[in-house]
Amino acid sequence: MRSLTSKLILGFIAISVTSIAVIAWLSHLSTNREFDRFLSDRYKAELVEKCATYYEENGTWDGAQKVINDFTGQEYRPDNPRPSFYAIADADGVIVLESYQYKRGRVVDIATLENSSPITENGTLLGYLITEQPPSRPDPMQDEFRKRLNISLSLSAIGTTFLALILGIFLSRSISRPIQELTKATHIIADGNLGQQVPVRSRDEIGELAQSFNKMSADLARSLELRKQMTADIAHELRTPLSLILGHAEGVHDGVLQPTHENFEIIREEAERLEHLVNDLRTLSLADAGELSAEFQPVDINNLMKDVHTHYLTLFNQKRITLDLELDSGILKANLDPGRFTQVLNNILDNALRHTPEGGEVTLGTKLTENSIQLSVRDSGEGVTSEEAQHLFDRFYRVDESRTRNDGGSGLGLAIAKSIVEMHRGRIWAESEKGKGLAVIIQLPAIKE
């Protein structure tokens, strides 16, 4: 049987039937035992009372066998009285009415007398009733009571089993239904239809599984969409320089364009841009594969920021943009590859240089927190919305889709920066408001002295 629902139902029924059978059997034994004990105490008290009445009326225990026989429903024969399971001892503990075990004239030990029922009258001890088994006598009403009790237990067991079946069906379906939905969605994803979602019906482990599946499915769909978009973006980015190179080369070959220095310089510049794009793509692919080489060493972050500031100061001055330094005091050290991390800062500053207007300001800053170091690059450009800031590190993402590669970059610089920062066990994000500039913040683990 391959159905999980059927297996769960049979499992619930098997457990329920076994439990009910054990409970019913124990209840039957316990009820009969307690009922017999109740009857024993009742009959014993009744028999003791009859024995006391007989002795009071006759003044002797002779002939008391008739009382026992009348009580148990047996025929009494004075000429041949037959012993029973009941014996009577006088006040001195001597057997005066024998039974199968106790013979007449035998002296009973104290322990036996303590466990027997004393026969008294007005506070006077007349003797002891010794029983070899619980007192009983034929009673059709008792038999009928036992029969009805057993029937009630049987009906209760059957009813409980039926209820367990209903609950088993309900519980098994509540468990198997989400699994069936997950299985169906998995088959759909296996056929290539990504982005499938299943309803989350509970907060238990199955609910967590459904949430994890939904997140995985959404991530797969997003990854596929990003891959498709990236393929289209790569084709678009490659087409522009290739078209210019081919167009100018064909123009020179066909004589439409003169083989001048200017035309060859255009071809060279586009080839350089094409090479730069290919190098960026290669860097990203190595970072994704975890094969991007890096030589980690303790680096003073303030000195690194000073070097980058010195390198870019001339470029910013040419565009009449102020490049400031706001460094935290002290020595801020982190374990990183200085070459790779300089590439990160270069990509961020290139982006700030393109988007900060003339007369604006860009600030390089550092800040030491409890266990980390924060590096920031803040510009006074037009900024972006908070939603756009979340996508700045996506590959080929541009806030303004109308920008070309000549004035908007390749769209890979910040994506490469993110990959390198994550390779350094750091975190990078952007903070911005429209019209209030953009801040790119990097957080790195600090080296404790």
N, C-alpha and C positions, 0 to 999 in steps of 0.2 A: 504494500500500500504506500503510494508516493505522496498522498495529500497530507500536508502538515495539519490541516484542520481536522481530518479524520484521526490522525495520530493523537492529537491533543484531546479530542473528544473521548477516544478510547482510553487514553491515559487518565483523564478525569473520572470516567466511569469506573475504571478498574480500582483506582484509589478510593473512590467513594464507596463502591460496593464492599471492598475489603474492610474499610473503616466501619461501615454500617453493620456488616456481619459480625465483626469483633465486638462492637458496642452492644448489638442486640444479644449476642451470646453472653457477654458479661452481665448485661442487665437481667437476662433470664436467670442466670445463676445467682446473682445478688438478690433479686426479688424473691426467688424461691427460698433462698437461705434465710432472708429476713422474715419471710412469711412463716416458714417452719419454726423459726425462733419465737415469733409472736404466738403461734399456736401452741408451741411447747410450753411457754410460760403460762399461757392461759389454761391449757389442759392440766398442767402440773398443779396450778393453784386450785383448779376445780377438783382434781383427784385428792389433793391434800385435805380439802374441805370435806369431801365425802368420807374419807378415812376417819377424820376427827369426829364427824357425826356418828359414824358406825361405832367407834369406841365409846363415845359418850352414851349411846343408847344401850350397848351390850356390856360395857365394862371389861371387855376382853378383845384380843385380836383373833380369836378363833372364828373361823368362817369369814374372815375379811377378804378371802379370795373371791367371794361373790361380788364384792364391791369392785374389784379390779376387772372381773369378767364383764360385769354390767357396763363398766366404763368403756372397755375395748370392744364390746359387742360380741363376746364369746359366750358360749353356753357353759353354765356352771353345773358341775355334777358333784354333790356332796360326798358320794361314795368314792369318787376318784378325781379329786381336784388336781388339775394340771398346772404346773408352774408356768409363770409368764416372765416378762422382762422387768417386772416390778417386784421389789422385796420391801418388807417392813421390818425395821429394827425397833426394839423397845427403847425406853429412855436410857437404859444402860448400854445400848449398842449391840444387843444380842438379837439375832435374826429370829423373828417370830412368824414371819410369812416368807417362805423361801421362794426363790426365782431360779432361773437356769444356772446362774453363777453363784448365788449365795444360798447355802443350805441352812436348814433350820438349826438353831443352837449355836451357829458360828458367831464369834465376837468380831465385830467390824472395827477396823482401825480408825483412828481419829481423823486422818486425812479424808477417808471416804465419807465419814459423817459430816465433815465440814462442807463437802460438795453436794450433799443430799439435801432434801427439803424437810425441815422440822415440822412435825405435826403437833400443834398446840391447841389448847382450849382454855380460854380465859387466863392466858398467861402461863398455864401449866404445860410442861413438855410431856407429850404422850408417847412420842416415838419419832422415827425418821422414815421418810419415803425415799427408797434408793431405786433409781432408774438406770437400766443398762442401755437405753436408747431414748430419744426424745419421745415424750408421751404423745400418742396419736390414737385416732379412732376413725372408723369409716364415716365420711360425711360427704354426701353428694353435692352439697352446696359449695364445699371447699374445692372439690374436683371441678365444678362448673366455673368457679372463680379462677382457678389456675388455667383452665381452657380459654376463658375469655381474655385473661391477661396475655397468654401466649399469642392469641389471635391479634390482640392490639399491638403487641410488639412486632409481629410479622407485617401487619398493615402499615405500621409506622416505618418499618424498614423499606417496604416497597415504595411508599410515598416519598420517602427521603431519597431513594435511588432515582425516582422519576424527576424530583426537583434537582438532584445533582446532574442528571442528564441535560436538563434545560440550562442550568448554569454553566455546565461544561460546554454546551454548544455556543452560548453567548460569549464566554471567556475565550474559547478557542478562536472564534471569529474575530474578536477584538484584538487578539494577538496576531493572528495570521493575516488579517486584512492589510495592515500597514506593510507587512513583508511582501504580500502579493503585489501591492502597489509599487514597492521598491523594485521588485523583480521585473514587473512590466516596464517601468521607467528605464531600468538598466538595459533591457532588450532594445528599447527604442533608441537609447544612446549608442548601443553597440551597432545599430543600423546607420549611425551617422547623424541622427537628429538630436543635436545637443541642446542644452538649456531646459531639459525636462525638470519639472518640479512636482513634488508629492506633498499632500497635506500633512501637517504635523498635528497628530491627534492626541498626543499625551506629552508629559514632561519626564517620562522615565527613560530608560536606556534606548527603547525603540524610537521615542520621540527625538532623542539626541542623534540617533542614527539617521533619522529622516532629515533633521536640520543639517547634519554634515553632508548628506547626499545632495541636498538642495544647494549648499554652498559649493560643493565640488562641481555639480552640474553647471552652476552659473559661472564658476571660474573657467571651466572647460569651454563654455560657449564664448566667454569674453576672450579667452586666449586664442580661440579659433578666429574670432572676429579681428583681434589685434594682428594676428598673423596674416589674415587676408588684407587688412588695411596696410600692414607694413610692406607686403609684397607689392601692392598697388603704389604705395608711396615711394618705394625703391625704384620701381619702373618709371614713375614720374620724375624723380630726382635725377635718374640716369639719362632720361630722354632729353632733358634741356641741354646739358653740356654736349651730349653726343650729336644732337641736332645742329648745334652751333659749329662744332668741329667738322661734321660732314658737310654742312652747308658752305662753310668757308673753303674747305678743301676742294669740293666740287666746283665752287665758283672760280678758284684759282686754276684748277685743272681745265675748265671749259673756257677760260679766258674772260669770264664775266667780271671777275675781280683781279686786280693787279697783285702780283706776288710781292707786295710791299711789306715793310717791317711791321706796320700796324696790323695787317691781316694775320700775319704769322704770330704776332703777340696775342691776338684774340684766341687763336687756336691753342697757343701754349697756356694761357690763363684758364681756359675751359678744361684743358687736360689736367692742370693742377687741381682744379676744383673736383674733377672726377676722381683723381687719385686720393684727394682728401676724404671724399665721401666713402670710397672703398676702404680706406684705412679706418675710418670711423666704424663702418659696418664690421670690419674684422675685429676691432677692439671689443665691440659689443658681443660678437659671437664667442670670443675667447672668455669674456667675463661670464656669459651665460653658461658656458661649459666648465667654468671654474679653472680655466687654464691660463688666465691672465697672470703673467709673471710679475712678481713684486719682491723687493728686498726690504724687509721691515727692519727698522732701527729706531732708537729713541731720538726724537726730533723736537727741538724747541719751537713751539708753534709761533711765538712772537717773532723769532728770527725769520721763520718761513714767510710770515705775512709781510715783514719788512722787505724781503727779497722780491716778493711778488709786487709790492707797492712800487719799488724802485723800477722794476721792469716795465710796468704799465704807466708810470707817471708821464712819460713823454707823449704817449698816445692820447691820454686823457687831456693833457695840456693843449695838444693840437686841436682837439675838438672843443676846447674851452669848457671842460668839465672838471670840477674840483675832485680830487681823489684824496680822502683823508684816512688817517690811521687812529683808531681808538683801542689801544691794547691794554689788557689787564696787567696790573703790576705783578712782579715776581716771575718765576720760571714756570712756564706751562709746557709740560712735556707729554708727548703721546707716541705710541709705537706705530710707525707708518713708513711707507715708501715715499721719500720726499719727491722723487720724480713723478710718480703717479698722482700724488696729492697736489703737486703744482699744476698738473693737467686739469684737475678738478677746479681749482681756483681760476685757472685761465679760461675754462669754458664758461664759468659763472660771470667772470669779468667781461668776457667778450659779449655775453648777452646783455650785461648792464650797459656796456659802451654803446650798443646798438639802440637801446631803448631809453637812454637818458638824453633829454634834449640839451642843446647848447646852453651853457650857463647853469646847468644842474650840478648835482653833487652825488658822489658815491663814497660810502664809508666802509672801510675794512675794520672789523672789530673782533676782539677775543674776550672771553669771559670764563672764569674758573668757577665751577660749581662744586658740590660735595665730592662727586666721583667722576666727573666728566668735564670736558672742555668744549665750549661753544665758539664756533667761528661764524661770523655773519658778514654778508655783503648786502648793504642797503643802498638803494638808489632813490632818486627823487623823480623818477619817471611817472608816466600816467597810471601805472599799476594795472592790476587785473581784479576780477571778482574772486571771491573765496572759492567758488566752484571751479573757475579756470585755474586757480593756483594749485588745485589738487591734481591737475593733468599736465602741469608744466614739465614733469619728468617722464611723460610718455614719449615714445619714439615717434618722431616726425610730427609732433604736436606743435601747432602754431595758433596763438590766440587770434591773429588776423590771418584768415585763410588766403587773403589776397596777396600776402607777401610772397615774393619770389626768393629763390635761393641766393640771389645776389645781395639782397638787403635783409633777408630774414634768417640766414644761416641754414644749415642742413636739417635742423630739427632733431639732431642726435646729441648735441653737446651736453645738455642737462641729463639726458638718459645715460650717457657715459659717466657723467659725474656721479649719478646715483649708484651705478654699478660699482664704481671704484670705492665710494664711501662705504657701501655695504660690505665690500671685500675687507675693509678695515674695521669691521664690526661696529660701524657707526650708523648714524641716521641723518637724513637730509630732508628738509621740507621748506615750503615757501609760505610766507605770510604777506597778505596784500589786501588793500581796499582800492576800489576804483578811484583814481585821481590822487592817491596818497602814496604812490611809490610801491616798490617791491623789495622784500627782504628774503634772502635765501640763507637759511641757518643750517649749520652742520654741527652735529654733536658726536664727539669722539670719547672713548674711554681714556681717562687720564692715568699716567704712570705715577704711582705713589712712591714718594721718596722714602 
